């Protein structure tokens, strides 16, 4: 046995552990691709050689009006790299600064300050273009476009409704119930009213709403239907990028918001997907640092990915600073009032609420494995949320993990846990699906799907600070 140091991102810094190298069965990282060498040139190449549409330079006419949708601070998008290039291109094509604006896709997140907006898109662009927060709770800011076949009323931010072109920007990773991020999500839920988001997200309770699946996914299909209602008679153009764990551009996709997005999702599977021989006793994961571990709300996505790699009743040691606490007052209130996963789900089925849905999402991986947090989160809050233990001391967390999982547990490392999605290699005897035509009935046949188990764990332990 030999000890080796491993570093894990934690907020804007790192924390280290000394681990027995013989215990490590796999270290899962994003697949290595050469990053884009000339970013401005690649941006222009993408928008002028798009998928499923005319080049952007042919779609834009002098004097046109344009609204860009950009990610908020909770998501890494490198908007500060591509927005100056896109804005300058618009100027060359005859669109002055005063004809352009930026709408930040907050979804149900908090509003951004002017300083935060400038950090996202760059100070130069922020000083030239009008900028707006899409605040889902301000109902007067949204216009109605009808109702989807699943009953979701489509309310979209008014600043997207009075322009010639809407350009959807952002990056793509796997999403735990919408299949993949990016694409249509810039509009719904990104720039939708709270009631629209609430009813769309209520479909996350359905088994087909899962990671890495688009077709047949009720959340995704409802989002697409809603965006198409908004898109009637409008010009929508997509610019999505895929980044590596160091936030470098790997590839850019542009064009039709459906076709270009689907092509990009294929590349997402190549970059972020990983296979494992079997689930491990212990998974040690990091969200990847700021902003992926800014709060529990964001941390939950890494929990889902780590759940794919850990065995039933195994242990996950998760590095997540959570400098902003839970990220949701509603999330906290739900855990304080409802004590079990079954109670949370039951209430959501009767009255689905944003924030409360994250409580359900957090309890789902907790029903399979015991989660120990290396975190700055208040231990009392972590206890209320059913975590096994919470401490900022990585070594003490590892001691507890070994007490629970064994002295020399089979261990999988996920230092880029917010991005990487493992799946167990399916043996040949299991390759053929059953007679059921429902893909959710045999999750091993889905590309990156995992089926949460129902076994609950109790007896949480909290390591003193």
C-alpha positions, 0 to 999 in steps of 0.5 A: 500500500502506498499513500498518494495526495489527491486534490479536490476543488473547493470553492475558489481553492482546493482541499487535499486527502492522502489516499491509499492508491491501491484502493482507487479503482478509477479516477473519472475525469472528462475525456481529453480534447484539445481546447479551441486555440483561436476562440474568436475565430471559432465563434464566428465559424460556428455562427456562420456555418450553423446547423439547420439554419442560414448563417447568422450573417445572412439572417441579420439585416441592418437596423435589426433588433437583437436580444441575447440570453446569457447565463446567470452567475450560478453557471459557467458559460464564459459569456465574457469570451463570446459576447464581445465577439458576437456584439462586434459582429452585429455592429459589422452587420449593421446592428448598433449597440442601442438595438441590442440588449441582454436578458439574463436567464435566472430561472427561479434564481436570485437577481444579479447585481450590475457588477455580477452582470458585468463579470458574466459578459465583460465590462465592455459589453456591459457598458454598451448594451442594456441588461435585464434580469428575468425575475420569475416572480415579477409577473408584470414582466411576462407575456402569455403565449398559450398552454402546452399539451401538458397544461403548462402556461407559457409566460416569457419575459417581455424583453424577448418579445419585442425584437427581431432576433433572440439569440440563446447562448450558454453551455451544455452539461447533463441535467438530472431531470431535463436530460441536458442543459443548454438549448431551449432551457435559455428560454424555458425555464431561463426566461419564464415566469415562476408558474411556467417553471413550476408546472414544467418542473413538476414532471420531474417526479415522472420516471422518464424525466432523467439524466441524458434522455431527451425523447420521451422525457416529459420535462424536455418535451414540455420545454420544447413545446413551450419554446415553440409556442413562443417562437412562432413568427420569431427568429431564434438562433442558438449558440452553445459551447461545451467546456472542459473542467478548466473552463476552456472551450472544446467545441461550439455549436450554433444554429437551429435551437433543436437540431444544433442542440441535439448535435451538441448533446452527442458531443457532451456524452463523448466529453463527460460520459464515462464507463465503470466496471461496477459501483464502488464502496466509496465515491469521493467527489468534488462539485468542481469548485465555484460556482458549482458548489456555491450552495446546496441547490447547485451541489445537488447536481453533483450528488446525482452524478456521484450516485451513478458510481456508488453501490447500494448502501455505500458512501459518498464523500462530497467536497462542496463549500456552499458559501451561500448556504442552501441557496433557497429559503423554500428548500430549507422550509420544506426540510424543516417541515417534512421529515421524510422523502415520502412526505416530501414527494407526497406533498409535491404530487399534490402541490408542486413548488419550486425549491421544495422540488430540490428537497426531493432531488436531494433525498433521492441519492440519499436513499441509495448511499450515505453522503458525508459533506466536506463543507462550510455549510451549517452542520445543523442545516446539513443534519436537517437535510438528512446528510450523514455528516458535515465538516470542513475538515477533509481528513475527519470526513475521510475517517468517518467514510472509512468507518462506514465503508471499510478500512480499504473500500473500493474507491472511485474518484470524481474530481469533476463531479458536476460534469462527469456522468458514470455508468456501469458497463452492461454485460452481454446477457443484459444488453437486450431490453425486456418486452416493455416498450418503456425505456424507463422500465429498463434503465440499463438500456439508456445512455446515462440513466440511473435508477435511484433505489428506495432504501432509506438510511438513518442515524446521521453522524455529524463531525464536530468542527 
